[in-house]
Amino acid sequence: MIDVPEELAETQTEINGEAGRKFVADLPRLTADFLARWDLRLDGHPMHGMCALVLPVIRTTDDTPAVLKLQILDAESEGEPVALRLWDGDGAVRLLRHDPDTGTMLLERLDPARMLSHEPDTREAVLVIARLLAHLTATPAPPNLRRLSDIATNMLDRTPPVLARIPDPADRRLIEDCAAALREVMPDPGDRLLHWDLHFDNVLAADRAPWLAIDPKPLAGDPAFELWPALNNRFDPADIPWRFDAMTDVLALNRDRARSWTLARLLQNAIWEIEEGRTLDPKDLELGHRLR
């Protein structure tokens, strides 16, 4: 019934190994199952990111346009429907249905042709993200959501062997400084509902609102942990101070704490890269040097 995009199949195999291959192989069956179970018909070409297949559909009972999102159920995706239910369409895409056994969701259809990444004024795009984050993170996190405190502890536990594998002394000192910054703010990790991945491609336009967030990877924590994507996407080294100041102003954040939690995101990226046998991203390092 559907052709699974080759890029999604490759990415799933790379990221999730055998589980990713099984997920991709099951996608045609899962699609047919949910089209029948939720009274849907296909209404366009498949879309995908790194982790999910997104199918435009029509709900046949009332002709409502929607999208069917099929994804692997894991620690990141299991919190998505929890956050979307709490936000209930206020600043984020609206959740219409959810299957807890597979993580499959039926979501309102936004306009994929109108992404915030298409906004020519990068500074305006950063302000859009900042305003959305200020609104979304005003919501207290529910119990049993992934905690930033646990993620931070895990990061610091994994740091020593990562540092030993960074050959450049200046890069190693920067990552050591990131770990030190994280230790300073860990005693107060926050309790707000975080999106965690609000970059320009994860903000779409809709008829009912100028901009709405999609694809959260929810955490309970400090909103200062949210700044990295808008600093790093559409990267412009000279614009980093303006972006950082603008976002901390809109979110009413303490600048020192925001700097520390942002450096923690660099530490997180460094851990991922080194553990996977890759070199550190020069763009990430430049961002870190400009914030340090």
Backbone torsions as a table, in degrees:
resi	resn	phi	psi	omega
1	MET	NA	-33.7	179.5
2	ILE	-131.1	154.0	171.1
3	ASP	-101.3	118.4	179.1
4	VAL	-72.7	125.5	179.7
5	PRO	-56.5	133.7	-176.6
6	GLU	-60.6	-37.5	-179.1
7	GLU	-63.7	-39.5	177.2
8	LEU	-64.6	-42.5	179.3
9	ALA	-61.4	-42.5	-179.9
10	GLU	-66.3	-43.2	-178.6
11	THR	-65.1	-42.5	179.7
12	GLN	-63.6	-39.3	177.9
13	THR	-65.3	-40.9	-179.0
14	GLU	-66.6	-42.5	-173.8
15	ILE	-82.4	-44.3	-169.0
16	ASN	-114.1	1.4	175.1
17	GLY	60.5	-130.6	-177.2
18	GLU	-62.5	-37.7	177.6
19	ALA	-63.2	-37.6	177.3
20	GLY	-66.9	-41.3	177.7
21	ARG	-62.8	-40.6	179.4
22	LYS	-66.2	-40.8	178.1
23	PHE	-59.7	-46.5	-179.6
24	VAL	-63.5	-43.3	-179.8
25	ALA	-63.7	-30.9	-178.1
26	ASP	-84.1	-10.8	-173.1
27	LEU	-58.5	-44.0	178.1
28	PRO	-59.9	-41.5	179.3
29	ARG	-67.3	-43.9	179.1
30	LEU	-61.5	-41.8	179.0
31	THR	-59.7	-49.6	179.8
32	ALA	-60.2	-39.3	-179.2
33	ASP	-62.1	-48.6	-175.8
34	PHE	-76.9	-29.4	173.5
35	LEU	-60.2	-41.7	179.9
36	ALA	-74.1	-44.7	-174.3
37	ARG	-65.7	-37.0	-175.4
38	TRP	-106.1	14.9	176.1
39	ASP	55.3	59.4	-177.8
40	LEU	-121.4	154.2	168.7
41	ARG	-130.8	147.1	-179.5
42	LEU	-64.8	148.2	-174.7
43	ASP	-146.4	39.9	178.5
44	GLY	152.4	-175.8	-175.8
45	HIS	-83.7	147.7	177.6
46	PRO	-61.7	147.6	172.0
47	MET	-123.2	161.2	180.0
48	HIS	-159.9	156.2	167.3
49	GLY	-113.5	-143.5	178.1
50	MET	-81.0	-25.3	-168.2
51	CYS	-121.4	-14.7	-170.5
52	ALA	-137.6	151.8	169.4
53	LEU	-102.7	129.4	-177.1
54	VAL	-121.1	122.1	-174.8
55	LEU	-117.0	121.3	172.2
56	PRO	-65.0	132.4	-177.5
57	VAL	-139.2	166.6	171.4
58	ILE	-120.5	131.5	173.5
59	ARG	-80.0	113.3	-169.1
60	THR	-69.1	-20.6	-178.7
61	THR	-69.6	-28.6	-177.4
62	ASP	-143.6	11.5	178.8
63	ASP	61.3	26.7	177.9
64	THR	-76.4	125.3	173.1
65	PRO	-73.5	140.5	-178.3
66	ALA	-153.9	-177.4	170.9
67	VAL	-131.8	142.1	176.5
68	LEU	-100.6	120.3	-177.9
69	LYS	-110.2	118.1	179.1
70	LEU	-112.3	129.5	-174.3
71	GLN	-153.5	161.1	174.4
72	ILE	-69.4	135.9	177.4
73	LEU	-82.7	114.3	179.8
74	ASP	-145.8	-172.4	-175.3
75	ALA	-61.1	-31.8	179.8
76	GLU	-78.6	-46.5	-173.2
77	SER	-76.5	-25.0	-175.2
78	GLU	-67.6	-23.2	178.9
79	GLY	-85.5	-13.0	-175.0
80	GLU	-59.0	-51.2	179.7
81	PRO	-65.2	-28.3	177.7
82	VAL	-62.8	-48.7	179.6
83	ALA	-65.0	-44.4	-177.4
84	LEU	-64.0	-35.8	176.8
85	ARG	-65.8	-40.4	-179.6
86	LEU	-67.1	-42.7	178.8
87	TRP	-71.8	-30.0	173.3
88	ASP	51.1	45.2	176.3
89	GLY	81.9	-3.3	-177.7
90	ASP	-90.3	90.3	-176.9
91	GLY	94.9	-6.1	-178.2
92	ALA	-142.7	163.2	177.4
93	VAL	-59.5	146.8	-177.3
94	ARG	-89.5	133.1	175.7
95	LEU	-85.0	126.5	-179.9
96	LEU	-99.4	-41.6	177.3
97	ARG	-150.3	158.7	-178.3
98	HIS	-150.1	136.5	174.3
99	ASP	-109.1	107.3	-174.6
100	PRO	-66.8	-23.1	-177.8
101	ASP	-71.8	-32.7	-177.5
102	THR	-115.1	-13.1	-175.1
103	GLY	81.7	3.2	-179.6
104	THR	-68.2	139.6	-178.7
105	MET	-132.4	146.7	168.1
106	LEU	-106.5	121.5	-174.6
107	LEU	-120.8	153.9	173.0
108	GLU	-60.3	149.6	-179.6
109	ARG	-89.4	122.7	173.4
110	LEU	-97.8	-166.4	-176.4
111	ASP	-109.8	97.9	-177.6
112	PRO	-66.3	-14.4	177.3
113	ALA	-79.6	-11.4	-179.0
114	ARG	-120.0	73.9	175.1
115	MET	-89.0	152.1	176.2
116	LEU	-63.0	-24.1	177.4
117	SER	-64.8	-16.1	177.3
118	HIS	-86.7	-9.1	178.9
119	GLU	-66.5	119.0	-175.3
120	PRO	-68.1	-27.7	-178.7
121	ASP	-89.1	101.4	-175.9
122	THR	-61.9	-37.9	-180.0
123	ARG	-65.0	-38.7	176.0
124	GLU	-64.5	-38.7	178.0
125	ALA	-62.3	-41.5	177.7
126	VAL	-61.9	-41.2	178.9
127	LEU	-66.1	-35.4	176.0
128	VAL	-60.5	-47.0	179.4
129	ILE	-62.7	-43.1	-179.5
130	ALA	-60.6	-43.0	-179.8
131	ARG	-66.3	-41.1	177.0
132	LEU	-62.2	-44.6	-179.9
133	LEU	-63.2	-41.3	178.6
134	ALA	-59.1	-37.8	-179.3
135	HIS	-75.1	-47.6	-175.4
136	LEU	-67.2	-40.5	-176.5
137	THR	-79.2	-0.9	171.9
138	ALA	-70.2	-15.5	-179.5
139	THR	-81.8	128.5	174.8
140	PRO	-66.2	143.5	177.6
141	ALA	-72.3	143.7	177.6
142	PRO	-77.6	164.6	174.7
143	PRO	-62.9	157.1	173.1
144	ASN	70.2	8.5	172.8
145	LEU	-82.2	154.4	175.0
146	ARG	-53.0	138.4	-176.2
147	ARG	-105.6	134.9	175.2
148	LEU	-60.0	-33.3	179.3
149	SER	-60.3	-41.6	179.4
150	ASP	-68.0	-40.3	179.3
151	ILE	-65.4	-40.3	179.6
152	ALA	-64.2	-43.3	178.2
153	THR	-60.7	-43.3	179.2
154	ASN	-63.7	-39.1	178.5
155	MET	-60.7	-45.7	-178.0
156	LEU	-68.4	-33.0	175.9
157	ASP	-63.9	-32.8	-177.7
158	ARG	-89.0	-6.4	-173.8
159	THR	-68.9	-46.1	-174.5
160	PRO	-54.7	-48.5	178.8
161	PRO	-67.3	-26.7	176.8
162	VAL	-68.5	-45.2	178.8
163	LEU	-57.7	-38.7	-178.6
164	ALA	-64.7	-18.3	-177.4
165	ARG	-101.8	5.5	177.1
166	ILE	-95.6	110.6	-172.2
167	PRO	-74.3	-32.3	-174.9
168	ASP	-80.8	123.4	-177.3
169	PRO	-60.1	-38.6	-179.1
170	ALA	-66.7	-41.8	177.4
171	ASP	-64.3	-40.5	-179.4
172	ARG	-64.0	-40.9	178.4
173	ARG	-63.4	-39.0	178.4
174	LEU	-61.6	-45.6	-179.3
175	ILE	-68.2	-34.9	173.6
176	GLU	-61.0	-41.3	178.4
177	ASP	-64.4	-37.1	177.2
178	CYS	-62.7	-42.9	178.0
179	ALA	-64.0	-39.5	178.1
180	ALA	-64.9	-40.5	177.7
181	ALA	-62.5	-40.2	178.8
182	LEU	-63.8	-41.0	179.6
183	ARG	-60.3	-33.3	-178.4
184	GLU	-66.5	-36.6	-174.7
185	VAL	-98.9	-8.7	-177.5
186	MET	-58.2	-33.8	-179.3
187	PRO	-60.6	-20.4	178.6
188	ASP	-128.9	79.6	-172.3
189	PRO	-80.3	-9.1	177.6
190	GLY	89.0	166.3	-176.0
191	ASP	-140.6	21.6	-179.9
192	ARG	-87.9	160.2	176.0
193	LEU	-82.1	113.1	-176.3
194	LEU	-100.6	145.6	173.2
195	HIS	-78.8	-44.1	175.5
196	TRP	81.8	-22.8	-173.6
197	ASP	-139.1	43.8	-175.3
198	LEU	-88.7	82.9	174.0
199	HIS	-101.7	178.7	-170.5
200	PHE	-63.9	-31.4	179.1
201	ASP	-77.1	-11.8	179.6
202	ASN	-100.3	21.9	174.1
203	VAL	-129.3	119.2	-177.8
204	LEU	-121.9	157.1	176.5
205	ALA	-86.8	159.0	177.0
206	ALA	-148.8	162.6	177.4
207	ASP	-66.1	-32.1	-173.9
208	ARG	-87.7	-11.9	-178.8
209	ALA	-155.9	146.4	-179.8
210	PRO	-60.1	-43.2	-176.9
211	TRP	-145.2	139.8	177.8
212	LEU	-136.4	144.4	179.0
213	ALA	-82.7	146.1	174.4
214	ILE	-129.1	168.4	166.9
215	ASP	56.2	51.0	176.8
216	PRO	-71.0	152.3	170.4
217	LYS	-121.1	76.0	-160.8
218	PRO	-65.8	145.0	173.8
219	LEU	-136.9	158.0	167.1
220	ALA	-99.3	118.8	-176.9
221	GLY	-179.8	-160.8	-176.4
222	ASP	-85.6	129.0	177.5
223	PRO	-57.2	-19.2	178.0
224	ALA	-65.2	-16.9	177.1
225	PHE	-76.4	-3.9	-173.5
226	GLU	-92.2	-7.5	-167.1
227	LEU	-77.8	-27.8	-168.9
228	TRP	-53.0	-49.6	-175.0
229	PRO	-57.2	-40.5	-178.6
230	ALA	-75.3	-18.4	173.2
231	LEU	-82.3	-32.2	-171.2
232	ASN	-93.1	-33.1	-178.4
233	ASN	-74.4	147.1	-174.9
234	ARG	48.1	56.6	-166.0
235	PHE	-62.8	131.3	175.3
236	ASP	-142.6	101.6	-175.5
237	PRO	-52.9	-40.8	-177.0
238	ALA	-67.6	-20.8	-176.0
239	ASP	-92.5	-5.8	-175.8
240	ILE	-58.9	-47.2	179.9
241	PRO	-59.2	-41.9	179.7
242	TRP	-63.8	-45.6	-178.9
243	ARG	-60.8	-45.3	-178.6
244	PHE	-61.9	-47.0	-179.9
245	ASP	-64.1	-42.3	-178.8
246	ALA	-63.8	-43.2	-177.6
247	MET	-70.4	-41.3	178.1
248	THR	-65.0	-33.5	176.2
249	ASP	-65.4	-50.1	-176.4
250	VAL	-63.8	-40.0	-179.3
251	LEU	-87.2	-0.5	179.3
252	ALA	55.0	50.7	-177.5
253	LEU	-100.1	148.8	168.7
254	ASN	-68.4	126.4	-173.0
255	ARG	-65.4	-38.1	-179.2
256	ASP	-65.6	-43.1	178.2
257	ARG	-67.1	-39.3	179.0
258	ALA	-64.0	-38.8	177.9
259	ARG	-64.7	-42.0	-179.2
260	SER	-65.6	-44.7	-179.8
261	TRP	-68.9	-29.5	177.1
262	THR	-71.5	-40.2	174.4
263	LEU	-63.3	-29.8	175.4
264	ALA	-63.7	-32.2	176.4
265	ARG	-67.4	-36.5	174.7
266	LEU	-63.2	-43.0	176.6
267	LEU	-59.0	-43.9	179.4
268	GLN	-60.2	-46.4	177.8
269	ASN	-61.7	-41.5	-179.7
270	ALA	-62.5	-41.0	178.4
271	ILE	-61.0	-47.0	179.8
272	TRP	-59.7	-47.0	-175.9
273	GLU	-64.0	-50.2	-175.7
274	ILE	-66.4	-42.3	-179.7
275	GLU	-64.5	-26.6	177.7
276	GLU	-89.4	4.5	177.1
277	GLY	81.0	17.6	179.1
278	ARG	-102.7	166.0	176.0
279	THR	-86.2	162.1	178.8
280	LEU	-67.2	144.2	-178.7
281	ASP	-74.2	121.8	179.7
282	PRO	-57.6	-34.4	179.3
283	LYS	-65.3	-42.7	177.2
284	ASP	-61.5	-42.9	-178.9
285	LEU	-64.7	-40.2	178.4
286	GLU	-62.7	-42.3	179.3
287	LEU	-62.0	-44.0	179.7
288	GLY	-62.4	-42.6	179.3
289	HIS	-62.4	-35.7	-177.1
290	ARG	-75.9	-21.9	178.7
291	LEU	-93.3	-23.8	-172.8
292	ARG	-64.8	NA	NA
